[in-house]
Protein backbone atom coordinates (compact mmCIF):
# COMPACT_ATOMS: atom_id res chain seq x y z
CA UNK A 1 0.00 0.00 0.00
CA UNK A 2 1.28 3.44 -0.90
CA UNK A 3 0.02 6.38 1.14
CA UNK A 4 -1.87 6.82 4.39
CA UNK A 5 -4.07 4.01 5.65
CA UNK A 6 -7.68 4.91 6.31
CA UNK A 7 -8.66 1.59 7.93
CA UNK A 8 -7.32 1.40 11.48
CA UNK A 9 -8.15 -2.32 11.73
CA UNK A 10 -5.07 -3.07 9.63
CA UNK A 11 -1.44 -3.29 10.67
CA UNK A 12 1.23 -1.72 8.51
CA UNK A 13 5.00 -1.84 8.35
CA UNK A 14 6.87 0.81 6.41
CA UNK A 15 8.81 -0.60 3.49
CA UNK A 16 10.19 2.50 1.77
CA UNK A 17 9.64 6.21 1.23
CA UNK A 18 7.98 7.10 -2.06
CA UNK A 19 9.25 10.30 -3.64
CA UNK A 20 7.30 12.18 -6.26
CA UNK A 21 8.94 14.15 -9.04
CA UNK A 22 7.44 16.83 -11.28
CA UNK A 23 8.80 16.25 -14.76
CA UNK A 24 8.23 16.60 -18.50
CA UNK A 25 9.91 15.62 -21.74
CA UNK A 26 12.63 17.85 -23.19
CA UNK A 27 10.40 18.38 -26.25
CA UNK A 28 7.50 19.59 -24.12
CA UNK A 29 9.74 21.98 -22.19
CA UNK A 30 11.32 23.31 -25.42
CA UNK A 31 7.88 24.00 -26.86
CA UNK A 32 6.08 25.33 -23.76
CA UNK A 33 8.88 26.56 -21.50
CA UNK A 34 10.09 25.34 -18.12
CA UNK A 35 8.02 26.36 -15.10
CA UNK A 36 10.02 27.99 -12.30
CA UNK A 37 7.25 28.20 -9.68
CA UNK A 38 4.19 26.09 -8.87
CA UNK A 39 2.04 29.01 -10.01
CA UNK A 40 3.59 28.69 -13.50
CA UNK A 41 1.97 25.24 -13.79
CA UNK A 42 -1.40 26.94 -14.33
CA UNK A 43 -0.17 27.76 -17.85
CA UNK A 44 0.83 24.18 -18.67
CA UNK A 45 -0.84 20.93 -19.64
CA UNK A 46 -0.82 18.74 -16.53
CA UNK A 47 -1.27 14.99 -16.63
CA UNK A 48 -3.61 13.85 -13.88
CA UNK A 49 -3.58 10.61 -11.89
CA UNK A 50 -7.24 10.06 -10.98
CA UNK A 51 -7.21 7.07 -8.64
CA UNK A 52 -6.46 9.16 -5.55
CA UNK A 53 -9.36 11.58 -6.12
CA UNK A 54 -7.19 14.68 -5.75
CA UNK A 55 -7.89 17.64 -7.97
CA UNK A 56 -4.66 19.39 -7.05
CA UNK A 57 -0.97 18.89 -6.48
CA UNK A 58 0.70 20.02 -3.27
CA UNK A 59 4.30 21.22 -3.38
CA UNK A 60 6.42 22.36 -0.46
CA UNK A 61 8.98 25.13 -0.78
CA UNK A 62 12.23 25.20 1.22
CA UNK A 63 10.52 27.21 3.97
CA UNK A 64 7.83 24.52 4.36
CA UNK A 65 5.04 26.56 2.77
CA UNK A 66 2.50 24.52 0.83
CA UNK A 67 1.68 25.56 -2.74
CA UNK A 68 -1.52 24.08 -4.14
CA UNK A 69 -1.79 23.64 -7.90
CA UNK A 70 -5.28 22.96 -9.28
CA UNK A 71 -5.37 20.15 -11.84
CA UNK A 72 -7.18 21.08 -15.01
CA UNK A 73 -6.22 18.37 -17.44
CA UNK A 74 -7.46 16.99 -20.71
CA UNK A 75 -5.51 13.78 -20.05
CA UNK A 76 -6.22 11.82 -16.89
CA UNK A 77 -5.82 8.15 -16.10
CA UNK A 78 -5.60 5.69 -13.22
CA UNK A 79 -2.41 4.11 -14.56
CA UNK A 80 0.99 5.62 -13.75
CA UNK A 81 2.77 3.81 -16.59
CA UNK A 82 0.31 5.23 -19.13
CA UNK A 83 0.78 8.75 -17.75
CA UNK A 84 4.54 8.25 -17.79
CA UNK A 85 4.34 7.35 -21.49
CA UNK A 86 2.17 10.43 -22.13
CA UNK A 87 4.76 12.64 -20.44
CA UNK A 88 7.61 11.05 -22.42
CA UNK A 89 5.67 11.67 -25.64
CA UNK A 90 5.42 15.39 -24.84
CA UNK A 91 1.76 15.54 -23.79
CA UNK A 92 2.35 17.47 -20.56
CA UNK A 93 3.89 17.76 -17.12
CA UNK A 94 3.38 15.00 -14.58
CA UNK A 95 3.90 14.52 -10.86
CA UNK A 96 5.00 10.92 -10.80
CA UNK A 97 6.47 8.48 -8.26
CA UNK A 98 10.17 8.07 -8.94
CA UNK A 99 9.77 4.28 -8.97
CA UNK A 100 7.79 4.72 -12.21
CA UNK A 101 9.77 7.61 -13.75
CA UNK A 102 13.36 6.75 -12.79
CA UNK A 103 14.34 5.02 -16.04
CA UNK A 104 13.04 7.84 -18.23
CA UNK A 105 14.73 10.35 -15.91
CA UNK A 106 18.07 8.52 -16.07
CA UNK A 107 17.80 8.37 -19.88
CA UNK A 108 16.86 12.10 -20.02
CA UNK A 109 13.55 11.28 -21.70
CA UNK A 110 11.98 13.10 -18.74
CA UNK A 111 13.49 16.16 -17.09
CA UNK A 112 12.72 17.12 -13.48
CA UNK A 113 11.30 20.62 -13.02
CA UNK A 114 10.63 22.69 -9.91
CA UNK A 115 13.60 21.09 -8.16
CA UNK A 116 13.43 23.69 -5.38
CA UNK A 117 10.08 22.20 -4.33
CA UNK A 118 9.13 18.80 -2.96
CA UNK A 119 5.94 16.86 -2.46
CA UNK A 120 4.59 15.86 0.95
CA UNK A 121 6.15 12.61 2.15
CA UNK A 122 4.39 9.35 1.42
CA UNK A 123 5.51 5.80 2.07
CA UNK A 124 4.98 2.24 0.86
CA UNK A 125 3.73 -0.20 3.49
CA UNK A 126 3.21 -3.92 3.86
CA UNK A 127 -0.35 -4.22 5.20
CA UNK A 128 -1.94 -7.17 6.99
CA UNK A 129 -4.90 -7.82 9.31
CA UNK A 130 -4.44 -6.80 12.94
CA UNK A 131 -6.37 -9.80 14.22
CA UNK A 132 -3.75 -12.38 13.30
CA UNK A 133 -0.02 -12.62 13.22
CA UNK A 134 1.57 -12.95 9.80
CA UNK A 135 3.09 -16.32 9.04
CA UNK A 136 6.86 -16.77 9.13
CA UNK A 137 6.96 -16.67 5.32
CA UNK A 138 5.06 -13.39 5.25
CA UNK A 139 7.31 -11.87 7.94
CA UNK A 140 10.42 -12.95 6.00
CA UNK A 141 8.99 -11.49 2.80
CA UNK A 142 8.26 -8.17 4.53
CA UNK A 143 11.80 -8.18 5.98
CA UNK A 144 13.18 -8.83 2.49
CA UNK A 145 11.18 -5.92 1.00
CA UNK A 146 12.32 -3.58 3.78
CA UNK A 147 15.96 -4.52 3.24
CA UNK A 148 15.73 -4.46 -0.56
CA UNK A 149 14.09 -1.05 -0.85
CA UNK A 150 14.68 0.62 2.54
CA UNK A 151 15.14 4.35 3.07
CA UNK A 152 17.14 4.87 -0.13
CA UNK A 153 15.61 2.63 -2.81
CA UNK A 154 17.53 1.88 -5.99
CA UNK A 155 15.17 3.92 -8.19
CA UNK A 156 16.07 7.10 -6.30
CA UNK A 157 19.79 6.42 -6.73
CA UNK A 158 19.73 5.78 -10.48
CA UNK A 159 18.62 9.10 -11.93
CA UNK A 160 20.32 11.61 -9.61
N, C-alpha and C positions, 0 to 999 in steps of 0.2 A: 504494500500500500504506500502510495506517495501522498504526502500531505497530512493534515490534521485528521484525527479520528473523531467521528461524531458519536459513535456507539461506545459508551463506557463499559459495556459488558464484555469487551474484548481486551485482551492483553496485547501489548506491542513491544517489540525490541527494535531499537534504532539500528539500521544496517549502514546507512550512508547519508551524508548531506546531498541534496539535489540542488545544483546551481542552475539558474536560468540566465540566458544570454540574449540580448537584443541584437539581431543581426540581419543582414541582407546581402544579396549578391553584389559583386563589384559592378555588374552591368546596371542593376537597379540604382545603385548609389551614383554612378556616372550620369545616368539619365535624370534622376530626381534630386540629387544632392544628398549630403550626409547630415542628418540631424545632429545638433550639438546640445540640445536641451530636450527634456520630455515634452515640453510645449510644442516643439517643432514637429513632433509626431502627428499632430492634428492635420498637417499638410501632406501626409504620406498615406499610402495604401498599407494598411495593417492587416496581417493574416491572423485570424481569430481561432483559437482553440475553444470549442463550445461545450465540451463535456463538463467543465467545472462551473458553468453557469455565470461566470464573471463577464461583465460588460465593460471592464476596464483593466488596465495594467497598473500596478503600483511599483514605483521606483523610488529608492532611497538615495538621497544625496549624501555627501561625506559628513554633513552636519546631522544626519539622521532625520531630515525632513522628508515626508512622504509626498511624492508627486503622483497624482492620479491622471491617467491618460484614458479618456473614453475610447472605446473600440467601435468604430464605424467601419465595417468591412464588407466588401462584396464577396470575399472568399472566407468561408468559415468551414471548419470540419472538426470531427471528433477523433482524428487520427494524426498524431504528431509526425509520422513519417511522410504522410501526404503533404502536410503543411511545410515540412522541411524541403520536399521536392519543389513545391510552389515557390518557396523563397529562393532556392538555387536557380530556378528558371526565371527569376527576375520579376515575380508577381507582387512582391511587397516586402515589408519588414515584419519579422516575427520575433516573439519572445518565446524561446524554446529551451527545454532542458538540455544541458550540455551532453548528457548521455545519448541524445538523438543527434545533435548538431556537430559533435566533436570531429568527425571525419571530414565533413565539408569545411569546417573551420581550419583544420590542419592542412587541407589541400587548397585553401584560399578561395573555395567556391562560395563560401559565406564569410563576411567580414563583420566582426563585432563593432557595434556603434554604442554611443553613450557609455563609454568605459568608466566615466567618473561616477556612474550610478550603479546601484545594485538592486536586486529584487529581494523582497522579504525571504528569510530563510525557510526552506521546507526540507523535509527529510523523507527517506524511504524506510519503511518498517516491515518487519516480519510480524504478521498478525495471527493470533490464534485465540480460541475460546478461553475465557477466564475459568470456566468451571472444571477444566481438566488439565492435567499436566501434559505437555507435548512428549511424545515418545522420544527415546534416545536418538533415533534416526533423525527426527525433526530437529531436535536440539543441536545435533552435530551439523545438520544442513544450515541452520541459522548461524552457528558459529563459523562455518565455512564462508557464508555470505558476508558476515561482518569482517572477517579477516581479508577476504578477497577484495572487497570494495572499500571498507573503512572510511576514515575521515578525509582521505585524499585519493579518490578513485582514479583509475587509470585514464578515464575519459577526460578528466580535468587536467591531467598532466600532458596529454598528447598535443593539444593545440596551442598551449601558451608559449 
